[in-house]
Amino acid sequence: MKYYKNTIKIVALLLFGSLYAQQEPNYALYRYTMNVINPAYAGADGHSSLTANWRSQWVNVDGAPETQSFFYSQPVGSNVGLGLSIVSDQVFVESTTSFNIDFSYKLTLNEGTNIFLGLKAGGNTYNIDRDRFDNLDFPDDPALGNIDTGFRPNVGIGGYLVNDKYFISLSIPNFILSERISNDNGRISYATDKAHIYLSGGYNFDLSENTEFRPSTMIRYVNGAPISADITAAFRFIKRFELGALYRTDSAWAGFAMLNLADWMDLGYGYESSSENQISDANDGTHEILVKFTFN
């Protein structure tokens, strides 16, 4: 059993290393977590809100990614929005916690159509649990001593075009590059974070008085990695319940549900799995839970 667990740990590390060019977490419920990547969403819905998201990836794999996201957003006056986001991300021996303040400004294009421009500023702390390498029998690597684990500043930008029926979002949440570890053919070394570009859009089709079809997509680009895209189809019923499915081009699929429990509370759940058998057979999938509180 110990050998099996250690093997799984190594597989998880190798999987992480092979996908390492994309260093930011993905969300199955991305339409409801856009504040994390796009500062233009701060206060854009005209309400003050607090959202929490918990994402546990590759359940039953020791050291698999775990992400907790919290963000607060509120409008200030008629054109300004402010937001605060905190994201804690742990993968294998790495743990990162980011803190960012968001600012957005609204420009009215015409009645019912607005564009929001946003600026994100903050930073993150970064830690490595070097003791965990001993359990995997990895040789000592001097590169680990060269990694800066202190505070790292961050600046990001974003734009958000929204109408009652559609939206388009474009953002680069992190311009400042920093070092962290990677796995290169079994050798632990360090690498540099790369700027991620996110492009998203969606349209809401009225199928009947109580049913809405809400297709959307999220496209991610980072230099050195293939473009990744989430293609989502969702149906919303009586403005209270949403059910959807997602396909990710880098071999993943997901199903999710959102429930509006009250005017001040929404609850969401997503389940994600890999379409590659060698990955899906080694874990119990990825679970994501979202809770949103609206104050006015």
C-alpha positions in Angstrom: 0.0 0.0 0.0 2.8 2.4 0.8 4.4 1.7 -2.6 1.1 2.3 -4.3 0.6 5.7 -2.5 4.1 6.8 -3.4 3.6 5.8 -7.0 0.4 7.9 -7.1 2.3 10.8 -5.6 4.9 10.6 -8.3 2.3 10.3 -11.0 0.6 13.4 -9.7 3.9 15.3 -9.7 4.6 14.2 -13.3 1.1 15.2 -14.4 1.6 18.6 -12.8 5.0 19.0 -14.4 3.7 18.1 -17.9 0.9 20.7 -17.5 3.0 23.3 -15.8 3.0 25.9 -18.5 -0.5 26.6 -17.3 0.0 27.6 -13.7 -3.4 29.1 -12.8 -6.3 27.0 -11.5 -9.2 26.3 -13.8 -12.8 26.5 -12.6 -15.8 24.5 -13.9 -18.0 27.3 -12.6 -15.9 30.0 -14.4 -18.9 32.2 -15.2 -19.3 32.8 -11.4 -15.6 33.1 -10.5 -14.6 35.7 -13.1 -13.5 38.2 -10.4 -10.5 36.1 -9.7 -9.1 36.7 -13.2 -10.7 39.9 -14.4 -10.7 43.1 -12.2 -13.3 44.7 -14.5 -16.0 42.5 -12.9 -15.7 44.4 -9.6 -19.1 45.9 -8.9 -20.2 45.3 -12.5 -23.5 43.6 -11.6 -24.6 46.6 -9.5 -24.7 44.6 -6.2 -22.4 44.0 -3.3 -21.6 40.3 -3.1 -19.3 37.8 -1.3 -18.4 34.6 -3.1 -16.5 31.5 -1.8 -15.3 28.7 -4.1 -13.7 25.4 -3.0 -12.0 23.2 -5.6 -10.5 19.8 -4.8 -8.8 18.3 -7.9 -8.0 14.5 -8.4 -9.6 13.4 -5.1 -7.7 10.6 -3.3 -4.4 11.5 -4.9 -2.0 12.7 -2.2 -0.6 16.2 -3.1 -3.2 16.9 -5.7 -4.3 20.6 -6.3 -6.5 22.2 -3.7 -7.8 25.8 -4.3 -9.9 28.0 -2.1 -11.1 31.3 -3.6 -12.9 34.2 -1.8 -13.8 37.5 -3.4 -15.9 40.5 -2.4 -17.3 43.0 -4.9 -19.3 46.2 -4.6 -20.2 49.2 -6.7 -19.2 52.7 -5.5 -21.4 55.4 -7.0 -22.7 55.0 -10.5 -19.5 54.2 -12.5 -16.9 52.8 -10.1 -16.5 49.3 -8.6 -14.1 47.9 -6.0 -13.2 44.3 -5.2 -11.0 42.2 -3.0 -9.9 38.6 -3.9 -8.0 36.0 -1.9 -7.0 32.7 -3.5 -5.2 29.9 -1.7 -3.7 27.3 -4.0 -1.8 24.2 -2.8 -0.2 21.7 -5.3 2.1 18.9 -4.1 4.9 20.7 -2.2 3.8 24.2 -3.3 1.4 26.6 -1.5 0.5 30.0 -2.8 -1.8 32.6 -1.3 -2.7 35.7 -3.4 -4.3 39.0 -2.2 -5.5 41.5 -4.8 -7.6 44.7 -4.8 -9.7 45.3 -8.0 -10.8 48.6 -9.4 -13.3 49.0 -12.3 -14.7 51.9 -14.2 -18.0 51.7 -16.3 -18.4 53.3 -19.7 -21.9 53.3 -21.1 -22.0 52.5 -24.8 -25.8 52.6 -25.2 -28.9 51.7 -23.3 -28.4 48.3 -21.8 -24.8 47.9 -23.0 -21.7 48.8 -20.8 -18.0 48.2 -20.9 -16.0 48.0 -17.7 -12.3 48.6 -17.6 -10.4 47.1 -14.6 -7.1 47.2 -12.8 -5.8 44.5 -10.4 -3.0 45.1 -7.9 -1.7 43.1 -5.0 0.7 40.1 -4.6 1.1 36.6 -3.3 3.1 34.6 -0.9 4.8 31.4 -2.0 6.0 28.4 0.1 7.7 25.0 -0.6 7.5 22.1 1.8 10.9 20.7 1.0 10.5 17.9 3.6 8.0 16.1 1.4 10.6 15.4 -1.2 12.2 13.0 1.3 9.2 10.7 1.1 9.5 10.4 -2.6 13.2 9.6 -2.6 14.1 12.5 -4.9 17.8 13.4 -4.9 18.8 16.8 -3.4 18.6 19.5 -6.0 20.5 22.8 -5.5 17.9 24.7 -7.5 15.5 24.4 -4.6 17.7 26.7 -2.6 17.6 29.4 -5.2 13.8 29.9 -5.2 12.5 33.1 -3.7 9.6 32.2 -1.3 8.9 35.8 -0.2 6.1 38.2 -1.2 5.7 38.8 -4.9 3.8 41.9 -6.2 1.2 41.6 -8.9 -0.5 43.9 -11.4 -3.3 42.8 -13.9 -5.8 44.4 -16.3 -9.1 43.4 -17.8 -12.1 44.5 -19.9 -15.7 43.4 -19.7 -18.4 44.1 -22.3 -21.9 43.2 -21.1 -25.4 43.3 -22.3 -28.6 41.7 -21.0 -28.1 38.9 -23.6 -24.3 38.6 -24.0 -20.9 39.2 -22.5 -17.2 39.4 -23.6 -14.4 39.3 -21.2 -10.6 39.8 -21.8 -8.0 39.9 -19.1 -4.4 39.4 -18.1 -4.5 39.0 -14.3 -0.7 38.8 -13.7 1.9 40.8 -15.6 4.8 40.4 -13.1 6.7 37.1 -13.6 8.2 35.2 -10.7 10.0 31.9 -10.1 8.7 28.7 -8.7 9.6 25.0 -9.0 8.9 22.6 -11.8 9.6 19.0 -12.7 11.7 18.3 -15.9 12.2 14.6 -16.7 12.2 13.7 -13.0 14.6 16.5 -12.0 13.3 19.1 -9.6 14.2 22.6 -10.9 12.8 26.1 -10.9 10.8 27.9 -13.6 9.3 31.2 -14.2 5.6 32.0 -14.0 4.2 33.2 -17.3 1.4 35.7 -18.0 -1.9 34.1 -18.8 -4.4 35.6 -21.2 -8.1 34.8 -20.7 -10.8 35.4 -23.3 -14.4 34.5 -22.5 -17.8 35.1 -23.9 -21.4 33.9 -23.8 -24.9 34.5 -25.0 -28.3 34.0 -23.3 -31.1 32.6 -25.6 -34.7 32.7 -24.4 -36.3 29.4 -25.3 -39.5 30.1 -23.5 -40.8 32.3 -20.7 -39.1 30.1 -18.1 -36.2 28.5 -19.9 -32.9 30.1 -21.1 -30.1 28.5 -23.0 -26.7 29.9 -21.9 -23.8 28.7 -24.0 -20.3 30.2 -23.2 -16.6 29.6 -23.6 -13.4 30.3 -21.8 -10.2 30.4 -23.8 -6.8 30.5 -22.0 -3.4 31.2 -23.6 0.0 31.2 -22.1 3.3 31.2 -24.0 4.8 27.7 -24.3 1.5 25.8 -23.9 -1.3 24.8 -26.3 -4.4 27.0 -26.2 -7.0 25.6 -23.8 -10.7 26.2 -24.2 -13.7 25.4 -22.1 -16.9 25.0 -24.2 -20.0 25.1 -22.0 -23.7 24.5 -22.6 -26.1 25.4 -19.8 -29.9 25.7 -19.3 -31.5 28.0 -16.7 -35.0 27.4 -15.5 -37.4 30.0 -13.9 -34.3 32.1 -13.1 -33.6 29.8 -10.1 -31.9 26.7 -11.3 -29.1 26.2 -13.9 -27.8 22.9 -15.2 -24.8 22.6 -17.5 -22.0 20.6 -19.1 -18.5 21.6 -20.0 -15.8 20.1 -22.3 -12.2 21.3 -22.0 -10.0 20.8 -25.0 -7.1 19.5 -22.9 -8.9 16.3 -22.1 -11.5 17.1 -19.4 -15.2 17.3 -19.0 -17.5 18.6 -16.3 -21.1 18.8 -15.2 -22.4 21.5 -12.9 -25.5 22.9 -11.3 -26.4 26.3 -9.8 -29.3 26.9 -7.5 -30.7 30.3 -6.4 -31.9 29.5 -2.9 -33.0 33.0 -2.2 -32.5 36.6 -3.5 -29.4 36.8 -1.3 -27.9 33.4 -1.8 -26.7 31.1 -4.6 -25.2 27.6 -4.3 -23.2 25.8 -7.0 -21.6 22.4 -7.5 -19.4 21.0 -10.2 -17.9 17.6 -10.9 -15.0 17.3 -13.3 -13.0 14.3 -14.7 -10.4 13.6 -17.3 -11.3 12.0 -20.6 -8.0 10.1 -20.5 -8.4 6.7 -18.8 -4.9 6.6 -17.2 -5.7 9.8 -15.3 -9.4 9.2 -14.5 -8.7 5.7 -13.2 -6.2 7.0 -10.7 -8.5 9.4 -8.9 -12.1 10.1 -8.0 -12.5 13.2 -10.0 -12.5 16.9 -9.2 -15.2 18.5 -7.0 -16.0 22.2 -6.9 -18.4 24.0 -4.5 -19.5 27.7 -4.8 -21.5 29.8 -2.4 -22.5 33.4 -3.2 -24.1 36.0 -0.9 -25.7 39.1 -2.4 -26.3 42.1 -0.1 -28.3 44.5 -2.1 
